[in-house]
Amino acid sequence: MDAVFKRYCQIADVVAETFGPRCEAVVHDLSQPENSVVYVANGNVTGRAVGQSFDHLVRQVLMNKDFKEDRAVNYMFETPD
């Protein structure tokens, strides 16, 4: 994993720890869309895992009118269960 992503993984851990076990933080490498997920903190929330694609991210976040300045924050996602 690239050193840049390792720094973001540490931030993801802090976010997840700050907001608790129902908060998932995911780090994506958007240069690899087929397996963009490089790190997941609290992956038990949605079942997301390293190596998955960013399909959900594109549909619900990147194409959202609220996506600004190359980031998306505080968006909600509900799983069927």
C-alpha positions in Angstrom: 0.0 0.0 0.0 1.2 3.5 -0.9 2.5 5.6 2.0 -0.2 8.3 1.2 -3.0 5.7 1.8 -1.4 4.6 5.1 -1.9 8.1 6.4 -5.5 8.1 5.4 -6.0 4.7 7.0 -4.9 6.2 10.3 -7.4 9.0 9.9 -10.1 6.5 9.1 -9.4 4.7 12.3 -9.6 7.9 14.3 -12.9 8.8 12.7 -14.3 5.3 13.4 -13.1 5.3 17.0 -14.5 8.8 17.5 -18.0 8.1 16.3 -18.2 4.5 17.5 -19.0 1.1 16.2 -21.8 2.2 13.9 -19.5 4.5 11.9 -17.7 3.0 9.0 -14.7 4.8 7.4 -13.5 3.6 4.0 -10.3 4.6 2.1 -10.5 4.3 -1.7 -7.9 4.4 -4.4 -9.9 5.8 -7.2 -7.3 4.9 -9.8 -8.4 1.3 -9.4 -12.2 1.3 -9.7 -12.6 -2.5 -9.9 -11.0 -2.9 -6.4 -10.8 0.6 -5.0 -11.3 -0.2 -1.4 -7.8 -0.2 0.3 -8.9 0.0 3.9 -12.0 -0.3 6.0 -12.5 0.7 9.6 -15.6 -0.9 11.2 -16.3 -2.9 8.1 -18.9 -4.9 10.0 -21.3 -1.9 9.6 -21.9 -2.7 5.8 -19.7 -5.7 5.2 -17.4 -3.7 3.0 -14.0 -5.3 2.5 -10.6 -4.5 1.0 -10.5 -5.1 -2.7 -14.2 -4.3 -3.4 -15.2 -1.8 -6.1 -16.4 1.7 -5.7 -19.7 1.2 -7.4 -21.6 2.4 -4.3 -19.3 5.4 -4.0 -19.9 6.5 -7.6 -23.7 6.1 -7.5 -24.4 7.6 -4.1 -21.5 10.0 -3.4 -19.5 11.2 -6.4 -22.6 11.9 -8.5 -24.4 13.6 -5.6 -24.9 17.4 -5.8 -23.3 17.7 -2.4 -19.9 16.3 -3.5 -17.5 19.3 -3.5 -13.8 19.9 -3.4 -12.9 16.3 -4.1 -14.4 14.9 -0.9 -17.6 13.5 0.5 -18.4 13.7 4.2 -21.3 12.9 6.5 -23.3 10.9 4.0 -25.7 8.2 5.2 -26.0 4.7 3.8 -28.5 2.2 4.9 -28.1 -1.5 4.4 -31.2 -3.7 3.9 -30.7 -5.3 7.4 
